[in-house]
Amino acid sequence: MAHSSGKTLVQWMVAALIFAMLGGSLAVLLCNIETSELKLCHDAVTGENPPSPDTKCCDVVHRCNLTCLCGYKSELPLFGINPANAMALPGKCGLKKPSKC
């Protein structure tokens, strides 16, 4: 039962994260950044051949706890985010991808 409630909590947090990323007014502190800031990387993580992240997106990536965000990787396709694109952001912004991701 605890595993089920934990999974539900993660799903609600991911929903809040995506809602904020897509322009909602709800902002939640997640992995050291406000979820509303994630919209700055939207173009760089969607589609088959996304553009490179811009400076504002990379600023967010640099402040983010990347290991924490890796915990949400499996939920990303539900919201139109390509996980491979999302996992490539650290490298494109001059950081190493977390080893446990």
N, CA, C and O atoms as CSV, one atom per row, in Angstrom:
chain,resi,resn,atom,element,x,y,z
A,1,MET,N,N,0.815,-1.191,0.000
A,1,MET,CA,C,0.000,0.000,0.000
A,1,MET,C,C,0.864,1.263,0.000
A,1,MET,O,O,0.541,2.233,-0.685
A,2,ALA,N,N,1.959,1.256,0.763
A,2,ALA,CA,C,2.824,2.426,0.820
A,2,ALA,C,C,3.455,2.705,-0.539
A,2,ALA,O,O,3.622,3.862,-0.926
A,3,HIS,N,N,3.804,1.650,-1.257
A,3,HIS,CA,C,4.386,1.818,-2.591
A,3,HIS,C,C,3.384,2.498,-3.515
A,3,HIS,O,O,3.757,3.363,-4.307
A,4,SER,N,N,2.134,2.118,-3.419
A,4,SER,CA,C,1.088,2.702,-4.251
A,4,SER,C,C,0.892,4.182,-3.945
A,4,SER,O,O,0.752,4.994,-4.860
A,5,SER,N,N,0.882,4.537,-2.661
A,5,SER,CA,C,0.691,5.946,-2.303
A,5,SER,C,C,1.909,6.772,-2.697
A,5,SER,O,O,1.770,7.942,-3.054
A,6,GLY,N,N,3.095,6.182,-2.638
A,6,GLY,CA,C,4.297,6.876,-3.083
A,6,GLY,C,C,4.265,7.148,-4.570
A,6,GLY,O,O,4.660,8.223,-5.021
A,7,LYS,N,N,3.795,6.176,-5.334
A,7,LYS,CA,C,3.680,6.342,-6.777
A,7,LYS,C,C,2.663,7.428,-7.109
A,7,LYS,O,O,2.874,8.224,-8.024
A,8,THR,N,N,1.572,7.458,-6.372
A,8,THR,CA,C,0.552,8.480,-6.585
A,8,THR,C,C,1.114,9.867,-6.293
A,8,THR,O,O,0.847,10.817,-7.030
A,9,LEU,N,N,1.884,9.983,-5.232
A,9,LEU,CA,C,2.497,11.271,-4.891
A,9,LEU,C,C,3.423,11.741,-6.011
A,9,LEU,O,O,3.404,12.913,-6.387
A,10,VAL,N,N,4.226,10.833,-6.537
A,10,VAL,CA,C,5.124,11.187,-7.638
A,10,VAL,C,C,4.320,11.649,-8.843
A,10,VAL,O,O,4.685,12.632,-9.488
A,11,GLN,N,N,3.234,10.957,-9.157
A,11,GLN,CA,C,2.409,11.337,-10.298
A,11,GLN,C,C,1.808,12.727,-10.101
A,11,GLN,O,O,1.758,13.512,-11.048
A,12,TRP,N,N,1.358,13.040,-8.902
A,12,TRP,CA,C,0.806,14.372,-8.633
A,12,TRP,C,C,1.884,15.444,-8.735
A,12,TRP,O,O,1.637,16.536,-9.246
A,13,MET,N,N,3.081,15.127,-8.246
A,13,MET,CA,C,4.164,16.101,-8.329
A,13,MET,C,C,4.567,16.341,-9.783
A,13,MET,O,O,4.835,17.475,-10.182
A,14,VAL,N,N,4.608,15.277,-10.562
A,14,VAL,CA,C,4.948,15.431,-11.978
A,14,VAL,C,C,3.866,16.244,-12.683
A,14,VAL,O,O,4.175,17.087,-13.525
A,15,ALA,N,N,2.610,15.997,-12.348
A,15,ALA,CA,C,1.525,16.773,-12.952
A,15,ALA,C,C,1.678,18.257,-12.617
A,15,ALA,O,O,1.491,19.110,-13.485
A,16,ALA,N,N,2.015,18.568,-11.366
A,16,ALA,CA,C,2.232,19.964,-10.972
A,16,ALA,C,C,3.420,20.556,-11.717
A,16,ALA,O,O,3.382,21.705,-12.157
A,17,LEU,N,N,4.460,19.771,-11.852
A,17,LEU,CA,C,5.654,20.207,-12.569
A,17,LEU,C,C,5.328,20.548,-14.016
A,17,LEU,O,O,5.722,21.604,-14.510
A,18,ILE,N,N,4.630,19.685,-14.679
A,18,ILE,CA,C,4.307,19.908,-16.086
A,18,ILE,C,C,3.317,21.052,-16.239
A,18,ILE,O,O,3.448,21.860,-17.158
A,19,PHE,N,N,2.334,21.133,-15.361
A,19,PHE,CA,C,1.380,22.231,-15.404
A,19,PHE,C,C,2.113,23.568,-15.321
A,19,PHE,O,O,1.837,24.492,-16.085
A,20,ALA,N,N,3.034,23.649,-14.396
A,20,ALA,CA,C,3.800,24.887,-14.237
A,20,ALA,C,C,4.675,25.140,-15.454
A,20,ALA,O,O,4.806,26.278,-15.906
A,21,MET,N,N,5.270,24.084,-15.982
A,21,MET,CA,C,6.155,24.229,-17.127
A,21,MET,C,C,5.392,24.735,-18.351
A,21,MET,O,O,5.941,25.483,-19.160
A,22,LEU,N,N,4.153,24.337,-18.485
A,22,LEU,CA,C,3.371,24.722,-19.647
A,22,LEU,C,C,2.668,26.059,-19.477
A,22,LEU,O,O,1.840,26.430,-20.309
A,23,GLY,N,N,2.979,26.781,-18.422
A,23,GLY,CA,C,2.489,28.143,-18.313
A,23,GLY,C,C,1.454,28.376,-17.237
A,23,GLY,O,O,0.884,29.464,-17.163
A,24,GLY,N,N,1.197,27.394,-16.407
A,24,GLY,CA,C,0.245,27.601,-15.323
A,24,GLY,C,C,0.842,28.523,-14.270
A,24,GLY,O,O,2.038,28.814,-14.294
A,25,SER,N,N,0.021,28.970,-13.369
A,25,SER,CA,C,0.498,29.901,-12.354
A,25,SER,C,C,1.027,29.187,-11.115
A,25,SER,O,O,1.597,29.832,-10.235
A,26,LEU,N,N,0.853,27.886,-11.030
A,26,LEU,CA,C,1.321,27.126,-9.889
A,26,LEU,C,C,2.829,26.933,-9.989
A,26,LEU,O,O,3.318,26.414,-10.993
A,27,ALA,N,N,3.563,27.337,-8.977
A,27,ALA,CA,C,5.007,27.136,-8.948
A,27,ALA,C,C,5.353,26.387,-7.670
A,27,ALA,O,O,4.979,26.795,-6.571
A,28,VAL,N,N,6.063,25.302,-7.835
A,28,VAL,CA,C,6.448,24.454,-6.722
A,28,VAL,C,C,7.962,24.325,-6.751
A,28,VAL,O,O,8.550,24.185,-7.823
A,29,LEU,N,N,8.596,24.370,-5.593
A,29,LEU,CA,C,10.028,24.160,-5.527
A,29,LEU,C,C,10.291,22.668,-5.656
A,29,LEU,O,O,9.847,21.876,-4.825
A,30,LEU,N,N,11.011,22.292,-6.694
A,30,LEU,CA,C,11.296,20.891,-6.978
A,30,LEU,C,C,12.740,20.786,-7.443
A,30,LEU,O,O,13.135,21.438,-8.409
A,31,CYS,N,N,13.507,19.984,-6.772
A,31,CYS,CA,C,14.899,19.738,-7.166
A,31,CYS,C,C,15.704,21.039,-7.266
A,31,CYS,O,O,16.507,21.213,-8.183
A,32,ASN,N,N,15.482,21.937,-6.322
A,32,ASN,CA,C,16.196,23.222,-6.189
A,32,ASN,C,C,15.764,24.311,-7.157
A,32,ASN,O,O,16.387,25.372,-7.184
A,33,ILE,N,N,14.738,24.096,-7.940
A,33,ILE,CA,C,14.244,25.142,-8.836
A,33,ILE,C,C,12.731,25.214,-8.732
A,33,ILE,O,O,12.076,24.253,-8.329
A,34,GLU,N,N,12.185,26.368,-9.102
A,34,GLU,CA,C,10.732,26.478,-9.165
A,34,GLU,C,C,10.269,25.829,-10.459
A,34,GLU,O,O,10.863,26.040,-11.516
A,35,THR,N,N,9.214,25.046,-10.370
A,35,THR,CA,C,8.735,24.328,-11.541
A,35,THR,C,C,8.361,25.275,-12.671
A,35,THR,O,O,8.430,24.890,-13.838
A,36,SER,N,N,7.969,26.493,-12.357
A,36,SER,CA,C,7.610,27.445,-13.404
A,36,SER,C,C,8.809,27.785,-14.290
A,36,SER,O,O,8.635,28.210,-15.432
A,37,GLU,N,N,10.021,27.600,-13.772
A,37,GLU,CA,C,11.227,27.885,-14.549
A,37,GLU,C,C,11.482,26.841,-15.633
A,37,GLU,O,O,12.209,27.106,-16.590
A,38,LEU,N,N,10.894,25.664,-15.489
A,38,LEU,CA,C,11.141,24.592,-16.452
A,38,LEU,C,C,10.614,24.917,-17.841
A,38,LEU,O,O,11.074,24.346,-18.830
A,39,LYS,N,N,9.653,25.829,-17.920
A,39,LYS,CA,C,9.134,26.199,-19.240
A,39,LYS,C,C,10.221,26.832,-20.108
A,39,LYS,O,O,10.101,26.863,-21.333
A,40,LEU,N,N,11.278,27.335,-19.476
A,40,LEU,CA,C,12.387,27.920,-20.225
A,40,LEU,C,C,13.127,26.876,-21.063
A,40,LEU,O,O,13.858,27.228,-21.989
A,41,CYS,N,N,12.939,25.598,-20.742
A,41,CYS,CA,C,13.604,24.515,-21.479
A,41,CYS,C,C,12.633,23.723,-22.351
A,41,CYS,O,O,13.028,22.729,-22.960
A,42,HIS,N,N,11.400,24.134,-22.422
A,42,HIS,CA,C,10.377,23.363,-23.139
A,42,HIS,C,C,10.773,23.033,-24.574
A,42,HIS,O,O,10.687,21.874,-24.983
A,43,ASP,N,N,11.200,24.014,-25.335
A,43,ASP,CA,C,11.545,23.763,-26.744
A,43,ASP,C,C,12.704,22.782,-26.887
A,43,ASP,O,O,12.751,22.016,-27.849
A,44,ALA,N,N,13.631,22.799,-25.947
A,44,ALA,CA,C,14.824,21.956,-26.025
A,44,ALA,C,C,14.570,20.500,-25.638
A,44,ALA,O,O,15.452,19.659,-25.812
A,45,VAL,N,N,13.381,20.188,-25.117
A,45,VAL,CA,C,13.104,18.812,-24.685
A,45,VAL,C,C,11.909,18.182,-25.403
A,45,VAL,O,O,11.532,17.052,-25.090
A,46,THR,N,N,11.315,18.886,-26.350
A,46,THR,CA,C,10.169,18.338,-27.074
A,46,THR,C,C,10.511,18.147,-28.541
A,46,THR,O,O,11.390,18.815,-29.086
A,47,GLY,N,N,9.805,17.232,-29.162
A,47,GLY,CA,C,9.990,16.986,-30.586
A,47,GLY,C,C,11.154,16.060,-30.887
A,47,GLY,O,O,11.905,15.657,-29.999
A,48,GLU,N,N,11.280,15.736,-32.156
A,48,GLU,CA,C,12.328,14.812,-32.599
A,48,GLU,C,C,13.704,15.476,-32.702
A,48,GLU,O,O,14.708,14.881,-32.309
A,49,ASN,N,N,13.756,16.676,-33.214
A,49,ASN,CA,C,15.025,17.398,-33.392
A,49,ASN,C,C,14.915,18.784,-32.764
A,49,ASN,O,O,14.799,19.783,-33.474
A,50,PRO,N,N,14.952,18.844,-31.443
A,50,PRO,CA,C,14.767,20.127,-30.777
A,50,PRO,C,C,15.968,21.046,-30.960
A,50,PRO,O,O,17.076,20.582,-31.227
A,51,PRO,N,N,15.747,22.341,-30.816
A,51,PRO,CA,C,16.871,23.278,-30.870
A,51,PRO,C,C,17.743,23.118,-29.621
A,51,PRO,O,O,17.307,22.550,-28.619
A,52,SER,N,N,18.944,23.609,-29.688
A,52,SER,CA,C,19.825,23.598,-28.521
A,52,SER,C,C,19.227,24.497,-27.443
A,52,SER,O,O,18.541,25.471,-27.753
A,53,PRO,N,N,19.485,24.174,-26.191
A,53,PRO,CA,C,18.966,25.028,-25.114
A,53,PRO,C,C,19.627,26.401,-25.164
A,53,PRO,O,O,20.806,26.522,-25.496
A,54,ASP,N,N,18.862,27.423,-24.836
A,54,ASP,CA,C,19.438,28.764,-24.798
A,54,ASP,C,C,20.038,29.026,-23.417
A,54,ASP,O,O,20.009,28.163,-22.540
A,55,THR,N,N,20.573,30.210,-23.244
A,55,THR,CA,C,21.248,30.573,-21.995
A,55,THR,C,C,20.312,30.496,-20.800
A,55,THR,O,O,20.713,30.038,-19.730
A,56,LYS,N,N,19.063,30.941,-20.967
A,56,LYS,CA,C,18.110,30.914,-19.852
A,56,LYS,C,C,17.815,29.484,-19.417
A,56,LYS,O,O,17.736,29.200,-18.222
A,57,CYS,N,N,17.652,28.589,-20.381
A,57,CYS,CA,C,17.425,27.178,-20.063
A,57,CYS,C,C,18.642,26.616,-19.329
A,57,CYS,O,O,18.494,25.954,-18.302
A,58,CYS,N,N,19.820,26.871,-19.839
A,58,CYS,CA,C,21.031,26.340,-19.203
A,58,CYS,C,C,21.227,26.899,-17.796
A,58,CYS,O,O,21.754,26.202,-16.929
A,59,ASP,N,N,20.819,28.129,-17.556
A,59,ASP,CA,C,20.882,28.683,-16.203
A,59,ASP,C,C,20.037,27.838,-15.250
A,59,ASP,O,O,20.448,27.564,-14.122
A,60,VAL,N,N,18.862,27.432,-15.709
A,60,VAL,CA,C,17.985,26.575,-14.905
A,60,VAL,C,C,18.649,25.225,-14.670
A,60,VAL,O,O,18.664,24.725,-13.545
A,61,VAL,N,N,19.196,24.638,-15.722
A,61,VAL,CA,C,19.847,23.331,-15.616
A,61,VAL,C,C,21.013,23.397,-14.625
A,61,VAL,O,O,21.214,22.457,-13.855
A,62,HIS,N,N,21.768,24.467,-14.630
A,62,HIS,CA,C,22.912,24.611,-13.723
A,62,HIS,C,C,22.476,24.724,-12.261
A,62,HIS,O,O,23.207,24.289,-11.371
A,63,ARG,N,N,21.315,25.289,-11.999
A,63,ARG,CA,C,20.839,25.452,-10.621
A,63,ARG,C,C,20.071,24.233,-10.111
A,63,ARG,O,O,19.844,24.093,-8.910
A,64,CYS,N,N,19.687,23.381,-11.001
A,64,CYS,CA,C,18.831,22.241,-10.677
A,64,CYS,C,C,19.622,21.082,-10.067
A,64,CYS,O,O,20.794,20.881,-10.386
A,65,ASN,N,N,18.977,20.335,-9.199
A,65,ASN,CA,C,19.541,19.087,-8.689
A,65,ASN,C,C,19.193,18.014,-9.720
A,65,ASN,O,O,18.087,17.474,-9.702
A,66,LEU,N,N,20.120,17.705,-10.606
A,66,LEU,CA,C,19.857,16.808,-11.727
A,66,LEU,C,C,19.558,15.384,-11.277
A,66,LEU,O,O,18.734,14.704,-11.888
A,67,THR,N,N,20.209,14.929,-10.227
A,67,THR,CA,C,19.936,13.585,-9.714
A,67,THR,C,C,18.484,13.492,-9.255
A,67,THR,O,O,17.823,12.478,-9.478
A,68,CYS,N,N,18.002,14.523,-8.631
A,68,CYS,CA,C,16.605,14.576,-8.199
A,68,CYS,C,C,15.662,14.500,-9.401
A,68,CYS,O,O,14.706,13.725,-9.390
A,69,LEU,N,N,15.925,15.295,-10.428
A,69,LEU,CA,C,15.053,15.304,-11.603
A,69,LEU,C,C,15.044,13.966,-12.343
A,69,LEU,O,O,14.059,13.629,-12.999
A,70,CYS,N,N,16.118,13.216,-12.243
A,70,CYS,CA,C,16.170,11.908,-12.902
A,70,CYS,C,C,15.055,10.987,-12.403
A,70,CYS,O,O,14.623,10.089,-13.125
A,71,GLY,N,N,14.599,11.204,-11.197
A,71,GLY,CA,C,13.521,10.398,-10.644
A,71,GLY,C,C,12.205,10.564,-11.394
A,71,GLY,O,O,11.292,9.757,-11.219
A,72,TYR,N,N,12.095,11.577,-12.210
A,72,TYR,CA,C,10.866,11.844,-12.961
A,72,TYR,C,C,10.970,11.433,-14.429
A,72,TYR,O,O,10.027,11.635,-15.194
A,73,LYS,N,N,12.086,10.868,-14.824
A,73,LYS,CA,C,12.356,10.537,-16.223
A,73,LYS,C,C,11.257,9.671,-16.856
A,73,LYS,O,O,10.857,9.924,-17.993
A,74,SER,N,N,10.776,8.675,-16.150
A,74,SER,CA,C,9.790,7.758,-16.732
A,74,SER,C,C,8.430,8.406,-16.961
A,74,SER,O,O,7.622,7.880,-17.726
A,75,GLU,N,N,8.167,9.519,-16.325
A,75,GLU,CA,C,6.885,10.210,-16.464
A,75,GLU,C,C,6.865,11.198,-17.628
A,75,GLU,O,O,5.789,11.620,-18.053
A,76,LEU,N,N,8.008,11.567,-18.140
A,76,LEU,CA,C,8.110,12.635,-19.133
A,76,LEU,C,C,7.308,12.395,-20.414
A,76,LEU,O,O,6.662,13.328,-20.891
A,77,PRO,N,N,7.319,11.189,-20.996
A,77,PRO,CA,C,6.555,10.994,-22.241
A,77,PRO,C,C,5.054,11.261,-22.097
A,77,PRO,O,O,4.386,11.594,-23.076
A,78,LEU,N,N,4.534,11.119,-20.900
A,78,LEU,CA,C,3.106,11.394,-20.679
A,78,LEU,C,C,2.761,12.850,-20.977
A,78,LEU,O,O,1.597,13.181,-21.200
A,79,PHE,N,N,3.764,13.711,-20.981
A,79,PHE,CA,C,3.548,15.136,-21.171
A,79,PHE,C,C,4.215,15.666,-22.436
A,79,PHE,O,O,4.424,16.871,-22.575
A,80,GLY,N,N,4.545,14.765,-23.356
A,80,GLY,CA,C,5.111,15.179,-24.630
A,80,GLY,C,C,6.586,15.525,-24.581
A,80,GLY,O,O,7.126,16.091,-25.531
A,81,ILE,N,N,7.237,15.192,-23.487
A,81,ILE,CA,C,8.658,15.484,-23.345
A,81,ILE,C,C,9.448,14.246,-23.707
A,81,ILE,O,O,9.194,13.163,-23.180
A,82,ASN,N,N,10.396,14.399,-24.595
A,82,ASN,CA,C,11.243,13.303,-25.020
A,82,ASN,C,C,12.331,13.099,-23.958
A,82,ASN,O,O,13.175,13.976,-23.774
A,83,PRO,N,N,12.326,11.952,-23.255
A,83,PRO,CA,C,13.323,11.734,-22.203
A,83,PRO,C,C,14.764,11.823,-22.699
A,83,PRO,O,O,15.632,12.312,-21.975
A,84,ALA,N,N,15.032,11.361,-23.916
A,84,ALA,CA,C,16.394,11.443,-24.454
A,84,ALA,C,C,16.821,12.908,-24.591
A,84,ALA,O,O,17.961,13.259,-24.289
A,85,ASN,N,N,15.901,13.752,-25.046
A,85,ASN,CA,C,16.207,15.183,-25.158
A,85,ASN,C,C,16.464,15.788,-23.780
A,85,ASN,O,O,17.392,16.576,-23.597
A,86,ALA,N,N,15.631,15.409,-22.819
A,86,ALA,CA,C,15.779,15.934,-21.461
A,86,ALA,C,C,17.108,15.490,-20.850
A,86,ALA,O,O,17.779,16.280,-20.185
A,87,MET,N,N,17.490,14.228,-21.073
A,87,MET,CA,C,18.733,13.722,-20.505
A,87,MET,C,C,19.967,14.289,-21.214
A,87,MET,O,O,21.074,14.225,-20.681
A,88,ALA,N,N,19.777,14.840,-22.409
A,88,ALA,CA,C,20.894,15.458,-23.139
A,88,ALA,C,C,21.154,16.895,-22.688
A,88,ALA,O,O,22.221,17.443,-22.967
A,89,LEU,N,N,20.198,17.510,-21.998
A,89,LEU,CA,C,20.359,18.907,-21.583
A,89,LEU,C,C,21.613,19.169,-20.763
A,89,LEU,O,O,22.313,20.140,-21.048
A,90,PRO,N,N,21.935,18.359,-19.761
A,90,PRO,CA,C,23.144,18.670,-18.988
A,90,PRO,C,C,24.384,18.784,-19.872
A,90,PRO,O,O,25.160,19.729,-19.727
A,91,GLY,N,N,24.578,17.841,-20.778
A,91,GLY,CA,C,25.740,17.882,-21.669
A,91,GLY,C,C,25.738,19.106,-22.559
A,91,GLY,O,O,26.781,19.717,-22.790
A,92,LYS,N,N,24.559,19.465,-23.062
A,92,LYS,CA,C,24.453,20.638,-23.935
A,92,LYS,C,C,24.676,21.936,-23.170
A,92,LYS,O,O,24.980,22.973,-23.759
A,93,CYS,N,N,24.520,21.865,-21.858
A,93,CYS,CA,C,24.732,23.048,-21.012
A,93,CYS,C,C,26.062,22.993,-20.271
A,93,CYS,O,O,26.283,23.775,-19.345
A,94,GLY,N,N,26.954,22.080,-20.662
A,94,GLY,CA,C,28.283,22.027,-20.087
A,94,GLY,C,C,28.392,21.281,-18.769
A,94,GLY,O,O,29.355,21.481,-18.028
A,95,LEU,N,N,27.420,20.419,-18.459
A,95,LEU,CA,C,27.448,19.629,-17.228
A,95,LEU,C,C,27.488,18.149,-17.564
A,95,LEU,O,O,27.179,17.750,-18.686
A,96,LYS,N,N,27.867,17.346,-16.597
A,96,LYS,CA,C,27.808,15.899,-16.753
A,96,LYS,C,C,26.442,15.408,-16.309
A,96,LYS,O,O,25.881,15.901,-15.331
A,97,LYS,N,N,25.906,14.422,-17.044
A,97,LYS,CA,C,24.656,13.790,-16.631
A,97,LYS,C,C,24.927,12.983,-15.379
A,97,LYS,O,O,25.964,12.325,-15.291
A,98,PRO,N,N,24.022,13.012,-14.398
A,98,PRO,CA,C,24.224,12.218,-13.194
A,98,PRO,C,C,24.411,10.739,-13.530
A,98,PRO,O,O,23.714,10.205,-14.393
A,99,SER,N,N,25.334,10.090,-12.865
A,99,SER,CA,C,25.651,8.695,-13.160
A,99,SER,C,C,24.497,7.742,-12.868
A,99,SER,O,O,24.423,6.674,-13.475
A,100,LYS,N,N,23.613,8.092,-11.972
A,100,LYS,CA,C,22.503,7.220,-11.582
A,100,LYS,C,C,21.237,7.494,-12.389
A,100,LYS,O,O,20.158,7.039,-12.008
A,101,CYS,N,N,21.346,8.222,-13.487
A,101,CYS,CA,C,20.150,8.630,-14.214
A,101,CYS,C,C,19.833,7.635,-15.327
A,101,CYS,O,O,18.854,7.812,-16.053
